[in-house]
């Protein structure tokens, strides 16, 4: 088994976490009550925040100047804001989907580069990306399902097709970008700004549930999940 095939397989399986999250959301299981749903959304927000704070931004700042880092971070936030405005004008509820994909692509690129450089944490990173994609897929499904333009079958097909962006991004990082840390850093910082915008624009407001205090703990658990993965990877 060649290393490139490992990269393709790892990123594909990580991407299918989005489909798995959507599949969980589409089943009206009794245990998925309103409080649990809000907790899962909060967990996804916490996981995204940990990816920004512990992985994407630190890696991005390591290979860029302060001005470049701030510029790409702000640019990412602005692009997501304008994308959000565009989607709302077209009445297309896909902001969480955009956040999920923009997080998945740079992480897949970084994963491909990690395999190319022989990083010991590459397989662990692949697992963390997969687990992170599950709550993101859950939240994105619920958002899209509110629109009459998207039914369950269509959403699951879209998420499955999006999973194949992982191998494309991972192979790109493995073959062409492993020797260009500045380009990878700028991609990570751009995605970080967009993700942070999406967290406070879309995810955080949906966590609040009257007369229930548990859902916000999902954000804490999501961040701890990312923190543990970061520490294990660094070790």
Residue frames as qw, qx, qy, qz and C-alpha x, y, z in Angstrom:
[[0.000, 0.887, 0.461, 0.000, 0.00, 0.00, 0.00],
 [0.435, 0.381, -0.021, 0.816, 1.59, 3.27, -1.12],
 [0.189, -0.337, -0.444, 0.809, 1.61, 6.30, 1.14],
 [0.218, 0.011, -0.263, -0.940, -0.44, 8.28, -1.37],
 [0.494, -0.314, -0.723, -0.367, -3.18, 5.64, -1.20],
 [0.398, -0.389, -0.664, 0.499, -3.10, 5.93, 2.61],
 [0.009, -0.188, -0.106, 0.976, -3.57, 9.70, 2.30],
 [0.379, -0.121, -0.504, -0.766, -6.52, 9.24, -0.08],
 [0.527, -0.351, -0.770, -0.075, -8.18, 6.60, 2.09],
 [0.327, -0.321, -0.554, 0.695, -7.63, 8.51, 5.35],
 [0.105, 0.142, 0.005, -0.984, -9.05, 11.77, 4.02],
 [0.443, -0.195, -0.623, -0.614, -12.02, 10.00, 2.42],
 [0.495, -0.392, -0.757, 0.167, -12.93, 8.22, 5.65],
 [0.185, -0.289, -0.369, 0.864, -12.53, 11.50, 7.55],
 [0.232, 0.008, -0.267, -0.935, -14.85, 13.20, 5.06],
 [0.466, -0.301, -0.757, -0.345, -17.49, 10.48, 5.41],
 [0.209, -0.291, -0.667, 0.653, -17.83, 11.66, 9.00],
 [0.252, 0.119, -0.029, -0.960, -19.98, 14.45, 7.54],
 [0.560, -0.097, -0.624, -0.536, -22.32, 11.85, 6.04],
 [0.445, -0.220, -0.821, 0.283, -22.37, 9.93, 9.32],
 [0.015, -0.213, -0.431, 0.877, -23.38, 13.06, 11.22],
 [0.432, 0.066, -0.254, -0.863, -26.15, 13.78, 8.73],
 [0.545, -0.129, -0.794, -0.237, -27.37, 10.18, 8.95],
 [0.256, -0.251, -0.742, 0.567, -27.61, 10.48, 12.74],
 [0.163, 0.206, 0.182, -0.948, -29.58, 13.70, 12.39],
 [0.463, 0.014, -0.487, -0.740, -32.08, 12.30, 9.88],
 [0.472, -0.258, -0.843, -0.001, -33.19, 9.48, 12.18],
 [0.403, -0.585, 0.031, -0.703, -35.84, 10.72, 14.55],
 [0.558, -0.075, -0.770, 0.301, -34.53, 8.72, 17.48],
 [0.486, -0.769, -0.388, -0.150, -36.33, 9.18, 20.78],
 [0.665, -0.497, -0.150, 0.537, -33.12, 9.90, 22.67],
 [0.345, 0.155, 0.173, 0.910, -32.29, 12.81, 20.35],
 [0.081, -0.829, -0.530, 0.159, -34.50, 15.28, 22.17],
 [0.199, 0.942, 0.077, 0.257, -34.25, 19.05, 21.90],
 [0.441, -0.842, 0.303, 0.064, -31.61, 19.34, 24.62],
 [0.783, -0.155, 0.482, 0.361, -29.40, 16.66, 23.07],
 [0.577, 0.655, 0.312, 0.375, -29.65, 18.33, 19.66],
 [0.020, -0.979, 0.101, -0.176, -28.53, 21.66, 21.10],
 [0.653, -0.617, 0.406, 0.167, -25.71, 19.88, 22.91],
 [0.789, 0.176, 0.430, 0.402, -24.49, 18.30, 19.66],
 [0.354, 0.861, 0.132, 0.341, -24.52, 21.70, 17.94],
 [0.322, -0.910, 0.254, -0.063, -22.51, 23.13, 20.84],
 [0.807, -0.293, 0.429, 0.281, -20.07, 20.22, 20.65],
 [0.677, 0.511, 0.307, 0.431, -19.50, 20.98, 16.97],
 [0.073, 0.958, -0.035, 0.276, -18.87, 24.64, 17.79],
 [0.579, -0.733, 0.351, 0.061, -16.39, 23.69, 20.50],
 [0.834, 0.010, 0.420, 0.358, -14.60, 21.29, 18.16],
 [0.496, 0.743, 0.186, 0.409, -14.38, 23.97, 15.47],
 [0.188, -0.955, 0.162, -0.164, -13.08, 26.49, 17.98],
 [0.733, -0.503, 0.411, 0.204, -10.42, 24.04, 19.15],
 [0.773, 0.340, 0.341, 0.412, -9.37, 23.42, 15.54],
 [0.247, 0.894, 0.036, 0.371, -8.94, 27.17, 15.06],
 [0.364, -0.882, 0.248, -0.167, -7.23, 27.87, 18.38],
 [0.721, -0.479, 0.492, 0.093, -4.99, 24.81, 18.65],
 [0.744, 0.116, 0.546, 0.368, -4.23, 23.70, 15.10],
 [0.499, 0.708, 0.354, 0.353, -5.04, 26.08, 12.26],
 [0.022, -0.988, 0.054, -0.145, -3.98, 29.42, 13.76],
 [0.578, -0.671, 0.407, 0.221, -0.78, 28.21, 15.54],
 [0.734, 0.107, 0.514, 0.432, 0.35, 26.37, 12.40],
 [0.394, 0.813, 0.288, 0.316, -0.50, 29.40, 10.27],
 [0.189, -0.973, 0.130, -0.015, 1.31, 31.91, 12.48],
 [0.759, -0.415, 0.373, 0.334, 4.43, 29.75, 12.56],
 [0.607, 0.122, 0.511, 0.596, 5.15, 30.28, 8.86],
 [0.210, 0.769, 0.368, 0.480, 3.83, 33.81, 8.21],
 [0.203, 0.193, -0.258, 0.925, 4.56, 37.37, 9.28],
 [0.069, 0.409, 0.650, -0.637, 2.14, 39.05, 11.73],
 [0.331, 0.396, -0.100, -0.850, 0.73, 41.28, 8.99],
 [0.385, 0.129, -0.775, -0.484, 0.17, 38.37, 6.58],
 [0.149, -0.216, -0.936, 0.233, -1.41, 36.22, 9.29],
 [0.171, 0.453, 0.478, -0.733, -3.85, 38.95, 10.33],
 [0.336, 0.348, -0.344, -0.805, -4.65, 39.85, 6.72],
 [0.371, 0.006, -0.861, -0.349, -5.60, 36.30, 5.72],
 [0.075, -0.307, -0.848, 0.425, -7.52, 35.76, 8.96],
 [0.249, 0.469, 0.253, -0.809, -9.62, 38.89, 8.41],
 [0.344, 0.271, -0.576, -0.690, -10.02, 38.07, 4.72],
 [0.202, -0.132, -0.968, -0.059, -11.44, 34.68, 5.64],
 [0.061, 0.455, 0.669, -0.584, -13.99, 36.26, 7.97],
 [0.283, 0.463, -0.080, -0.836, -15.01, 38.83, 5.36],
 [0.299, 0.147, -0.782, -0.527, -15.40, 36.20, 2.64],
 [0.130, -0.295, -0.937, 0.136, -17.62, 34.09, 4.87],
 [0.145, 0.493, 0.418, -0.749, -19.69, 37.14, 5.78],
 [0.350, 0.394, -0.338, -0.780, -20.25, 38.02, 2.10],
 [0.254, -0.004, -0.928, -0.271, -20.97, 34.35, 1.34],
 [0.007, 0.387, 0.809, -0.442, -23.54, 34.35, 4.15],
 [0.263, 0.498, 0.115, -0.818, -25.14, 37.51, 2.74],
 [0.318, 0.268, -0.660, -0.626, -25.22, 35.98, -0.74],
 [0.182, -0.144, -0.972, -0.036, -26.80, 32.73, 0.47],
 [0.093, 0.460, 0.653, -0.594, -29.43, 34.54, 2.52],
 [0.313, 0.436, -0.151, -0.830, -30.38, 36.73, -0.44],
 [0.443, 0.157, -0.747, -0.471, -30.89, 33.56, -2.47],
 [0.772, -0.282, 0.193, -0.537, -32.72, 31.99, 0.49],
 [0.828, 0.209, -0.517, 0.061, -30.19, 29.13, 0.62],
 [0.601, -0.721, 0.271, -0.214, -29.46, 27.99, 4.19],
 [0.937, 0.182, -0.181, 0.236, -25.97, 26.57, 3.72],
 [0.005, -0.874, 0.376, -0.309, -23.70, 28.68, 5.93],
 [0.688, -0.496, 0.518, -0.115, -22.88, 25.77, 8.25],
 [0.919, 0.283, 0.233, 0.148, -22.21, 23.58, 5.23],
 [0.456, 0.808, -0.190, 0.321, -19.76, 26.19, 3.94],
 [0.329, -0.770, 0.481, -0.259, -18.06, 26.33, 7.34],
 [0.891, -0.190, 0.412, -0.037, -17.80, 22.55, 7.47],
 [0.836, 0.476, 0.106, 0.252, -16.24, 22.28, 4.01],
 [0.242, 0.865, -0.268, 0.348, -13.86, 25.20, 4.59],
 [0.541, -0.644, 0.508, -0.188, -12.63, 23.51, 7.74],
 [0.931, 0.015, 0.364, 0.020, -12.34, 20.08, 6.14],
 [0.719, 0.664, -0.041, 0.202, -10.34, 21.16, 3.07],
 [0.128, 0.818, -0.473, 0.301, -7.41, 22.91, 4.82],
 [0.657, -0.464, 0.557, -0.205, -7.22, 20.16, 7.42],
 [0.937, 0.238, 0.250, 0.046, -7.06, 17.58, 4.62],
 [0.513, 0.779, -0.250, 0.260, -4.29, 19.56, 2.94],
 [0.241, -0.731, 0.557, -0.312, -2.41, 19.67, 6.23],
 [0.870, -0.180, 0.436, -0.143, -3.00, 15.93, 6.69],
 [0.859, 0.489, 0.019, 0.149, -1.53, 15.18, 3.27],
 [0.256, 0.804, -0.408, 0.350, 1.49, 17.34, 4.08],
 [0.572, -0.577, 0.508, -0.285, 1.86, 15.56, 7.44],
 [0.956, 0.069, 0.284, 0.025, 2.04, 12.18, 5.73],
 [0.667, 0.685, -0.133, 0.262, 4.57, 13.56, 3.24],
 [0.049, 0.768, -0.483, 0.417, 6.83, 14.82, 6.02],
 [0.603, 0.036, -0.771, 0.201, 6.54, 11.60, 8.01],
 [0.319, -0.443, 0.347, -0.763, 4.67, 13.09, 10.98],
 [0.124, -0.026, -0.962, 0.242, 3.91, 10.55, 13.71],
 [0.267, 0.333, 0.584, -0.690, 0.56, 12.21, 14.40],
 [0.266, 0.119, -0.532, -0.795, -0.82, 11.91, 10.87],
 [0.341, -0.275, -0.874, -0.212, -3.14, 8.96, 11.60],
 [0.164, -0.474, -0.646, 0.575, -4.35, 10.54, 14.84],
 [0.119, 0.325, -0.059, -0.936, -5.07, 13.78, 12.99],
 [0.311, -0.074, -0.727, -0.608, -7.12, 11.83, 10.43],
 [0.306, -0.413, -0.848, 0.131, -9.20, 10.32, 13.24],
 [0.088, -0.461, -0.391, 0.792, -9.75, 13.70, 14.87],
 [0.203, 0.162, -0.353, -0.899, -10.91, 15.22, 11.59],
 [0.342, -0.232, -0.838, -0.357, -13.39, 12.37, 11.14],
 [0.281, -0.497, -0.734, 0.368, -14.82, 12.72, 14.64],
 [0.028, -0.382, -0.127, 0.915, -14.99, 16.49, 14.27],
 [0.216, 0.008, -0.562, -0.798, -16.93, 16.15, 11.02],
 [0.194, -0.385, -0.902, -0.021, -19.71, 14.12, 12.69],
 [0.048, -0.657, -0.521, 0.543, -21.23, 16.95, 14.79],
 [0.049, 0.405, -0.261, -0.875, -20.58, 19.38, 11.94],
 [0.164, -0.107, -0.820, -0.538, -22.49, 17.12, 9.56],
 [0.129, -0.526, -0.804, 0.247, -25.28, 16.84, 12.13],
 [0.007, -0.623, -0.241, 0.744, -25.62, 20.63, 12.38],
 [0.088, 0.289, -0.497, -0.814, -25.33, 21.23, 8.65],
 [0.097, -0.281, -0.910, -0.288, -28.02, 18.61, 7.96],
 [0.061, -0.639, -0.655, 0.399, -30.45, 20.27, 10.35],
 [0.024, 0.552, -0.060, -0.831, -29.82, 23.63, 8.71],
 [0.135, 0.149, -0.690, -0.696, -30.33, 22.36, 5.16],
 [0.068, -0.334, -0.939, -0.052, -33.32, 20.21, 6.12],
 [0.088, 0.576, 0.458, -0.672, -35.22, 23.35, 7.11],
 [0.237, 0.439, -0.333, -0.800, -35.30, 24.37, 3.46],
 [0.808, 0.328, 0.364, -0.327, -37.89, 22.81, 1.12],
 [0.536, 0.704, -0.416, -0.209, -35.18, 22.68, -1.57],
 [0.225, 0.440, -0.857, 0.144, -33.31, 19.91, 0.25],
 [0.893, -0.274, -0.089, -0.346, -34.69, 16.52, 1.26],
 [0.719, -0.535, 0.442, 0.018, -32.88, 13.83, 3.22],
 [0.882, 0.213, 0.322, 0.272, -31.72, 11.83, 0.20],
 [0.450, 0.821, -0.009, 0.351, -30.37, 14.91, -1.55],
 [0.290, -0.876, 0.339, -0.185, -28.48, 16.07, 1.55],
 [0.823, -0.339, 0.444, 0.107, -26.89, 12.66, 2.14],
 [0.794, 0.452, 0.228, 0.337, -25.78, 12.49, -1.50],
 [0.197, 0.917, -0.134, 0.321, -24.30, 16.00, -1.32],
 [0.509, -0.751, 0.409, -0.099, -22.40, 15.21, 1.90],
 [0.894, -0.064, 0.395, 0.201, -21.06, 11.96, 0.44],
 [0.642, 0.656, 0.112, 0.381, -19.85, 13.74, -2.69],
 [0.072, -0.935, 0.232, -0.259, -18.24, 16.45, -0.55],
 [0.801, -0.493, 0.325, 0.096, -16.28, 13.74, 1.27],
 [0.842, 0.286, 0.220, 0.400, -14.32, 13.19, -1.95],
 [0.169, 0.933, -0.141, 0.285, -12.93, 16.72, -1.64],
 [0.653, -0.681, 0.330, 0.031, -10.79, 15.28, 1.15],
 [0.846, -0.001, 0.376, 0.378, -8.72, 12.99, -1.09],
 [0.491, 0.746, 0.145, 0.426, -8.28, 15.80, -3.62],
 [0.173, -0.930, 0.198, -0.257, -7.08, 18.24, -0.94],
 [0.774, -0.515, 0.357, 0.091, -5.01, 15.59, 0.84],
 [0.830, 0.244, 0.291, 0.408, -3.30, 14.46, -2.37],
 [0.294, 0.871, 0.006, 0.392, -2.58, 18.12, -3.21],
 [0.418, -0.845, 0.301, -0.141, -0.94, 18.63, 0.16],
 [0.864, -0.255, 0.392, 0.187, 1.01, 15.39, -0.21],
 [0.759, 0.367, 0.323, 0.430, 2.22, 15.93, -3.77],
 [0.377, 0.661, 0.149, 0.631, 2.62, 19.67, -4.21],
 [0.213, -0.856, 0.011, -0.470, 2.27, 21.69, -1.00],
 [0.848, -0.442, -0.164, 0.242, 4.42, 19.76, 1.48],
 [0.627, -0.011, 0.005, 0.779, 7.34, 21.96, 0.42],
 [0.029, 0.497, 0.171, 0.850, 5.33, 25.20, 0.56],
 [0.304, -0.415, -0.717, 0.470, 4.56, 25.85, 4.23],
 [0.042, 0.209, 0.107, -0.971, 3.68, 29.51, 3.62],
 [0.408, -0.101, -0.538, -0.730, 0.87, 28.62, 1.19],
 [0.495, -0.344, -0.798, 0.020, -0.53, 26.02, 3.60],
 [0.236, -0.308, -0.506, 0.770, -0.29, 28.56, 6.45],
 [0.202, 0.083, -0.119, -0.969, -2.25, 31.18, 4.49],
 [0.498, -0.219, -0.692, -0.474, -4.95, 28.62, 3.64],
 [0.449, -0.349, -0.750, 0.338, -5.25, 27.66, 7.32],
 [0.100, -0.269, -0.318, 0.904, -5.51, 31.29, 8.47],
 [0.326, -0.047, -0.387, -0.861, -8.09, 32.12, 5.80],
 [0.542, -0.307, -0.748, -0.228, -10.19, 29.15, 6.90],
 [0.354, -0.283, -0.651, 0.609, -9.76, 30.09, 10.57],
 [0.113, 0.119, 0.096, -0.982, -11.23, 33.54, 10.06],
 [0.499, -0.109, -0.515, -0.688, -14.19, 32.09, 8.20],
 [0.538, -0.262, -0.797, 0.082, -14.79, 29.37, 10.77],
 [0.198, -0.234, -0.532, 0.790, -14.69, 31.84, 13.67],
 [0.308, 0.020, -0.136, -0.941, -17.23, 34.02, 11.88],
 [0.581, -0.159, -0.660, -0.448, -19.51, 31.02, 11.35],
 [0.393, -0.205, -0.795, 0.413, -19.26, 29.89, 14.98],
 [0.029, -0.323, -0.446, 0.834, -20.61, 33.17, 16.32],
 [0.359, 0.119, -0.287, -0.880, -22.97, 33.87, 13.44],
 [0.682, -0.025, -0.539, -0.493, -24.64, 30.45, 13.18],
 [0.615, -0.088, -0.768, 0.152, -23.66, 27.87, 15.79],
 [0.181, -0.013, -0.605, 0.776, -23.46, 29.78, 19.08],
 [0.414, -0.071, 0.081, -0.904, -26.91, 31.44, 18.82],
 [0.746, -0.070, -0.483, -0.453, -28.53, 28.03, 18.24],
 [0.431, 0.065, -0.818, 0.376, -27.05, 26.51, 21.41],
 [0.204, -0.108, 0.454, -0.860, -29.18, 28.58, 23.79],
 [0.444, -0.349, -0.766, -0.307, -32.20, 26.70, 25.13],
 [0.372, -0.531, 0.179, -0.740, -34.49, 28.21, 27.75],
 [0.779, -0.423, 0.241, -0.394, -34.64, 26.46, 31.11],
 [0.982, 0.025, -0.002, 0.189, -31.76, 24.13, 30.17],
 [0.196, -0.897, 0.377, 0.119, -28.16, 24.72, 31.27],
 [0.805, -0.199, 0.516, 0.215, -26.54, 21.53, 29.93],
 [0.740, 0.621, 0.203, 0.160, -26.23, 22.26, 26.17],
 [0.164, 0.930, -0.315, 0.092, -23.40, 24.84, 26.52],
 [0.624, -0.521, 0.578, 0.064, -21.33, 22.11, 28.17],
 [0.862, 0.377, 0.306, 0.146, -21.26, 20.52, 24.73],
 [0.380, 0.882, -0.188, 0.208, -19.00, 23.38, 23.63],
 [0.381, -0.736, 0.546, -0.123, -16.69, 22.70, 26.56],
 [0.832, -0.090, 0.546, 0.044, -16.55, 19.00, 25.72],
 [0.735, 0.649, 0.137, 0.142, -15.98, 19.77, 22.06],
 [0.154, 0.897, -0.370, 0.186, -13.04, 22.03, 22.86],
 [0.579, -0.538, 0.606, -0.088, -11.59, 19.51, 25.31],
 [0.899, 0.251, 0.355, 0.057, -11.88, 16.88, 22.60],
 [0.575, 0.774, -0.099, 0.247, -9.76, 19.04, 20.31],
 [0.195, -0.839, 0.461, -0.215, -7.36, 19.93, 23.10],
 [0.797, -0.294, 0.527, -0.021, -6.77, 16.28, 23.96],
 [0.845, 0.453, 0.224, 0.176, -6.19, 15.44, 20.32],
 [0.297, 0.892, -0.239, 0.241, -3.73, 18.32, 20.00],
 [0.417, -0.712, 0.542, -0.160, -1.78, 17.23, 23.06],
 [0.876, -0.044, 0.478, 0.044, -1.67, 13.60, 21.93],
 [0.720, 0.659, 0.077, 0.205, -0.55, 14.67, 18.48],
 [0.071, 0.898, -0.369, 0.230, 2.16, 16.94, 19.90],
 [0.654, -0.523, 0.541, -0.083, 3.36, 14.12, 22.15]]
